[in-house]
Amino acid sequence: MVNMKLFFSLFAAFTLLSLSNYGQGTAQKNIPFIVKGESYWRGVFTLSNGQEVPFNFLVKSVPGTSKIYFLNAGEEFEGGKITQAGDSLFVSFDQFDNEFALSYENNKLTGTLRRQDKKGNPISLSAVPNNKTRFPETANQPEGDMSGTYDVRFELPGGREEKAVGLFTQDGKKLKATFLKVTGDSRYLDGIVDGNQFYLSSFIGSSPVYYRGSFTKDNKISGEIVGQRSNQKFTATPDANAALPDAYSLTYIKEGYNDFNFSFPDLQGKTVSLKDEKYKNKVVVVTIGGTWCPNCIDETAFLSPWYVKNKNRGVEVISLQYERQSDPAYVTKAITAFKNRFNVQYEQLFAGIADKQQVAESLPALNTFLSFPTTIFVGKNGKVDKIHTGFTGPATGKYYDEFKKEFEEEIAKLLAKK
């Protein structure tokens, strides 16, 4: 009779040896830029409609580790680690479920931006080193200065429109911009002015972003966002007083609800509630977001260090994370990576799938849910004092400063209450 235990032991050893020999036979190509030092790159995505979207990144390498940092209008956004397999390179953007799959040949990178699960349609890209250019300059001089605040209207289906505030800063041919909406801002857009035309782009690991348009002598703008599947037109008019609805007036506790509470699991499966002993007689900031959300990333980059400095004042933070998948392994990976990246020391709970309707259903005390993130301020008595819809991040300049000031004032007010 065959000794099955011995058979499986020998089979496992043979398999391990075979895999080991296979790995040794796959030669690692010597790729200079991932060994040490820094190198600047200009990349270009090619969308399915043929539109090219430029982006810039920096590779920082020390022995054993290489990382990509995306460059947008002065921001240096950490993308992820570069790993090598033979002559291929991979960069995982875990927060967005995306990755670069690249090959290196003749001092050039070519490949795709694709989902980590390989589903969907990849976007082709190429990149060359030692190039900090974003949009190549032409001989055309700018026909005006676009700098200023704008009242913006984005076209929506059915003849509807979405109001926004545009912030443009021009320095010669260089252009920086961001758009503020009720749901948050478009972060750092980097571009150029060419005659009476302008072009803007951005990329941090999610989807390539590309704006183009023209302006008149009195700075009235006609433009569009060019996407992988469709375009969205917009118009903008200079208006120093352009403003959005009060972010504290849009989401509130429904009439008839005397309380706000929830029960969601942490990554260990333990159910956490606002009624837990840990939060009694504390001011609690509840943020509703997701690790995939760029504005939530900006909020966490503010909130995490703030909490470290202020947690001994009698204030706590709970983050309700609504993710793109409910698979436990996926959720654990996404939220753990988020925690490690931003040194999150407060509770992060998995609250459900990233769907606005599901958020509204899982938190029935809210009148509506409009935006990831939404921030809820709860007093020591357990009552909701204010709710802030959306987030205006550092790309918005004074608007970001105003939010931080209002945040500090709200916390101080709630802490002072008995």
C-alpha positions in Angstrom: 0.0 0.0 0.0 1.2 3.5 -0.8 2.1 5.6 2.1 -0.1 8.6 1.3 1.4 10.9 3.9 4.9 10.3 2.5 3.5 10.7 -1.1 2.0 14.2 -0.3 5.2 15.2 1.5 7.4 14.3 -1.5 4.9 16.0 -3.9 5.0 19.2 -1.9 8.8 19.2 -1.7 9.0 18.6 -5.5 6.5 21.4 -6.2 8.4 23.8 -4.0 11.7 22.9 -5.7 10.2 23.3 -9.1 8.8 26.8 -8.3 12.2 27.8 -6.8 14.0 26.7 -9.9 11.4 28.5 -12.1 12.0 31.8 -10.1 15.7 31.4 -10.5 15.3 31.0 -14.2 13.4 34.2 -14.6 16.1 36.8 -14.9 15.6 40.2 -13.3 16.3 42.9 -15.8 18.6 45.6 -14.5 16.4 48.7 -14.4 18.6 51.7 -13.3 15.9 54.1 -12.1 14.5 51.7 -9.4 17.9 51.1 -7.8 18.7 54.4 -6.2 18.2 58.2 -6.4 15.3 60.2 -7.9 14.0 60.5 -11.4 11.3 62.7 -12.9 8.9 61.3 -15.5 6.4 62.5 -18.0 3.6 60.1 -18.6 0.7 60.1 -21.1 -2.5 58.1 -20.9 -4.4 57.4 -24.1 -8.2 57.2 -23.5 -10.4 55.0 -25.6 -11.5 58.0 -27.6 -7.9 58.8 -28.5 -7.5 61.7 -26.1 -4.1 61.9 -24.5 -3.9 62.9 -20.9 -0.4 63.9 -19.6 0.7 63.4 -16.0 3.9 63.7 -14.1 5.5 61.5 -11.5 8.7 61.2 -9.4 10.4 57.9 -8.6 12.3 57.8 -5.3 14.6 54.9 -4.8 16.7 53.6 -2.0 18.3 50.1 -2.0 15.4 47.7 -1.7 12.5 50.1 -2.1 11.2 52.3 -4.9 8.1 54.4 -4.8 6.1 56.5 -7.2 4.9 60.0 -6.3 2.4 61.8 -8.5 3.0 65.5 -9.1 0.0 67.8 -9.5 0.2 71.6 -9.2 2.9 71.5 -6.5 1.4 68.5 -4.7 3.5 65.3 -4.2 1.1 62.5 -3.7 2.5 59.1 -2.7 1.3 56.5 -5.2 2.8 53.2 -4.2 5.8 50.8 -4.2 7.3 49.5 -7.4 7.7 45.8 -7.6 9.6 44.0 -10.4 9.0 40.6 -11.9 11.5 39.8 -14.7 11.3 42.7 -17.1 7.9 43.8 -15.9 7.1 46.5 -13.3 4.0 46.8 -11.2 2.7 49.6 -8.9 -0.4 48.9 -6.8 -2.7 51.8 -5.9 -4.6 49.9 -3.2 -6.8 52.9 -2.2 -8.3 52.9 -5.7 -8.1 49.1 -6.5 -5.9 50.0 -9.5 -2.4 49.2 -10.6 0.2 50.0 -13.3 1.5 47.0 -15.3 4.6 48.2 -17.1 7.5 47.1 -19.2 10.8 48.9 -19.5 12.6 49.1 -22.8 14.9 51.6 -24.4 14.7 54.0 -21.5 10.8 54.1 -21.7 7.9 52.7 -19.8 4.9 51.3 -21.6 1.9 49.5 -20.2 -1.6 50.0 -18.8 -3.5 51.3 -15.9 -5.9 48.6 -14.9 -8.0 47.3 -12.0 -6.3 45.0 -9.7 -8.9 42.3 -10.3 -8.2 42.7 -14.1 -11.9 43.5 -14.8 -13.0 46.4 -16.9 -11.0 48.1 -19.8 -7.4 49.1 -19.1 -6.0 52.4 -20.2 -2.8 52.4 -22.1 0.1 54.6 -21.0 3.7 55.4 -21.7 6.3 57.5 -19.9 9.8 58.9 -20.5 12.3 59.9 -17.8 14.1 63.3 -17.2 11.1 65.3 -18.3 9.1 67.6 -16.0 7.0 69.0 -18.8 3.2 68.4 -18.5 1.7 70.2 -21.5 4.2 71.1 -24.2 4.4 74.9 -24.7 3.7 76.4 -28.1 4.7 79.9 -29.4 1.2 81.2 -28.5 1.2 83.7 -25.7 -1.7 83.8 -23.3 -4.5 86.1 -24.4 -5.4 87.0 -20.9 -5.0 86.1 -17.2 -7.6 83.6 -16.0 -6.7 84.1 -12.3 -9.7 84.5 -10.0 -12.9 83.0 -8.6 -15.6 81.8 -11.0 -19.3 80.9 -10.9 -19.3 77.5 -12.7 -22.2 75.5 -14.1 -21.7 71.9 -15.1 -24.2 70.4 -17.5 -26.2 67.4 -16.3 -28.6 65.0 -18.2 -32.1 66.3 -18.8 -31.1 69.9 -19.1 -30.1 70.2 -15.4 -27.0 71.8 -14.1 -24.7 71.5 -11.1 -23.3 74.7 -9.5 -19.7 74.9 -8.6 -17.0 77.5 -7.7 -13.9 77.6 -9.8 -10.5 78.8 -8.5 -7.9 79.6 -11.2 -4.3 80.7 -10.7 -2.3 81.7 -13.7 1.4 82.5 -13.8 2.5 83.2 -17.3 1.5 80.1 -19.3 1.3 77.9 -16.2 -2.2 77.3 -14.9 -3.5 75.8 -11.7 -7.2 75.2 -10.8 -9.7 73.4 -8.7 -13.5 73.2 -8.7 -15.5 73.3 -5.5 -18.8 71.4 -5.4 -21.3 70.5 -2.7 -19.7 67.0 -2.7 -16.1 68.3 -2.4 -13.3 69.7 -4.5 -11.6 68.4 -7.7 -8.2 68.6 -5.9 -5.1 69.8 -7.7 -5.5 70.4 -11.4 -2.3 71.3 -13.3 -2.1 72.8 -16.7 -1.3 75.5 -19.3 -2.7 78.5 -21.1 -2.2 78.5 -24.9 -3.5 81.6 -26.6 -7.2 81.6 -25.5 -7.2 77.9 -24.9 -6.5 76.1 -21.6 -5.7 72.5 -20.6 -5.7 70.9 -17.2 -5.0 67.4 -16.0 -4.6 65.4 -12.8 -3.8 61.8 -11.7 -3.2 60.3 -8.3 -3.9 56.6 -9.0 -7.6 56.6 -9.6 -8.8 57.8 -13.1 -7.0 60.2 -15.3 -8.7 63.7 -15.2 -8.6 66.0 -18.2 -10.2 69.5 -18.7 -10.0 71.7 -21.8 -11.7 74.9 -22.8 -11.4 78.4 -24.1 -11.9 81.9 -22.6 -13.0 85.2 -24.0 -11.4 88.7 -23.4 -13.7 89.2 -20.4 -12.7 85.7 -19.1 -16.0 83.9 -19.7 -15.1 80.2 -20.0 -16.5 77.4 -22.1 -15.0 74.0 -21.4 -15.5 70.3 -20.9 -14.2 67.4 -18.9 -13.1 64.7 -21.2 -13.7 61.2 -19.9 -13.1 57.6 -20.9 -16.7 57.1 -21.9 -18.3 60.6 -22.2 -17.6 64.3 -21.9 -19.2 66.9 -19.6 -19.5 70.5 -20.6 -19.3 73.5 -18.3 -19.4 77.3 -18.4 -17.8 79.7 -16.0 -18.1 83.5 -15.3 -15.8 85.6 -13.2 -17.5 86.2 -9.8 -15.5 87.1 -6.7 -18.6 86.3 -4.6 -19.3 82.9 -6.1 -20.4 80.6 -3.3 -22.0 77.2 -2.7 -24.9 76.5 -0.3 -23.9 76.4 3.4 -22.2 73.0 3.9 -23.8 72.8 7.4 -27.3 73.2 6.2 -27.7 70.3 3.7 -27.6 67.2 5.9 -29.4 67.1 9.3 -31.2 64.9 11.7 -34.8 64.1 10.7 -37.6 65.5 12.7 -38.8 62.8 15.1 -35.4 61.4 15.8 -34.1 62.3 19.3 -31.0 60.3 18.9 -28.2 59.4 16.5 -26.6 56.0 16.8 -25.1 53.1 14.8 -23.6 49.7 15.3 -20.9 48.6 12.8 -18.0 46.1 13.1 -14.3 46.9 13.3 -11.8 44.8 11.4 -11.7 42.3 14.3 -15.5 41.8 14.0 -16.2 43.6 17.2 -19.4 45.7 17.0 -18.8 49.4 17.9 -21.6 51.8 18.8 -21.8 55.4 19.6 -23.4 54.4 22.9 -20.3 52.4 24.0 -18.7 53.4 27.3 -15.6 54.7 25.4 -17.7 57.6 23.9 -19.8 58.6 26.9 -19.4 62.2 27.9 -17.0 62.7 25.0 -17.2 65.0 22.0 -17.3 62.6 19.0 -16.5 63.4 15.4 -18.1 60.8 13.1 -16.9 60.9 9.5 -18.7 59.0 6.8 -16.3 58.1 3.9 -14.4 55.4 2.1 -10.7 54.5 1.5 -11.3 54.9 -2.3 -12.5 58.5 -2.0 -10.0 61.3 -2.9 -11.7 63.9 -0.7 -11.9 61.4 2.1 -8.1 60.9 1.7 -7.7 64.7 2.2 -10.0 64.7 5.2 -8.1 61.8 6.8 -4.7 63.6 6.1 -6.1 66.5 8.2 -8.1 64.5 10.8 -5.5 61.8 11.7 -2.7 64.1 13.0 -5.3 66.4 14.5 -6.7 63.5 16.6 -3.2 62.5 17.8 -2.7 66.0 19.1 -6.2 66.4 20.6 -7.4 63.0 21.8 -6.5 63.8 25.4 -8.9 66.8 25.4 -12.0 64.5 25.7 -12.6 64.1 22.0 -13.0 60.9 19.9 -13.2 60.2 16.2 -15.1 57.3 14.5 -14.7 56.7 10.8 -17.5 54.8 9.0 -16.0 53.3 5.9 -18.2 52.4 3.0 -16.1 50.3 0.6 -16.5 49.1 -3.0 -16.6 45.5 -2.0 -18.0 43.6 1.0 -15.5 40.7 0.8 -13.8 40.5 4.3 -10.4 40.0 2.8 -10.8 43.1 0.5 -12.2 45.2 3.3 -9.4 44.3 5.7 -6.8 45.0 3.0 -8.2 48.4 2.1 -8.9 49.7 5.6 -5.6 48.4 7.0 -3.6 50.1 4.2 -5.5 53.3 4.8 -4.7 53.1 8.6 -1.0 52.5 8.0 -0.7 55.2 5.3 -2.2 57.9 7.5 -1.4 56.6 11.0 -5.1 56.4 11.8 -5.4 55.9 15.6 -9.2 56.2 15.9 -11.8 53.6 15.2 -12.4 52.6 11.5 -15.6 50.6 11.0 -16.8 48.8 8.0 -20.3 50.2 7.4 -21.3 48.8 4.1 -21.0 49.2 0.3 -20.1 52.6 -1.1 -23.6 53.6 -2.3 -25.3 56.8 -1.2 -28.7 55.1 -0.9 -27.2 52.4 1.3 -25.6 55.0 3.5 -29.0 56.7 3.9 -30.6 53.4 4.8 -28.0 52.4 7.3 -28.1 55.8 9.0 -31.9 56.4 9.0 -31.7 59.4 11.3 -30.1 61.5 8.5 -32.5 63.4 6.2 -30.3 62.5 3.2 -26.8 61.6 2.2 -25.1 63.6 -0.5 -21.4 63.2 -0.2 -18.4 61.2 0.8 -17.1 62.5 3.1 -19.8 63.9 5.5 -18.7 64.9 9.0 -21.0 64.7 12.0 -20.2 66.6 15.3 -21.7 64.9 18.4 -21.7 66.7 21.7 -21.0 65.2 25.1 -24.7 64.7 25.6 -24.8 62.4 22.6 -26.8 64.8 20.5 -25.7 65.9 17.0 -24.8 69.6 16.9 -23.7 70.0 13.3 -23.2 68.1 10.1 -20.8 69.2 7.4 -21.5 67.9 3.9 -18.4 67.4 1.6 -14.9 68.5 2.2 -12.8 71.4 1.0 -9.2 70.2 0.9 -5.8 71.9 0.8 -6.1 72.6 -3.0 -8.9 75.1 -2.2 -6.6 77.5 -0.2 -8.6 79.9 1.9 -11.6 77.6 1.8 -9.6 74.9 3.4 -8.3 77.3 6.0 -11.9 78.4 6.8 -12.9 74.8 7.3 -10.1 74.1 9.7 -11.0 77.3 11.7 -14.7 76.3 11.8 -13.7 72.8 12.8 -11.6 74.0 15.7 -14.3 76.4 16.9 -16.9 73.7 16.8 -14.8 71.3 18.8 -14.0 74.0 21.4 -17.6 75.0 21.7 -18.7 71.4 22.3 -15.9 70.7 24.8 -16.9 73.8 26.8 -20.5 72.6 27.1 -21.4 70.7 30.3 
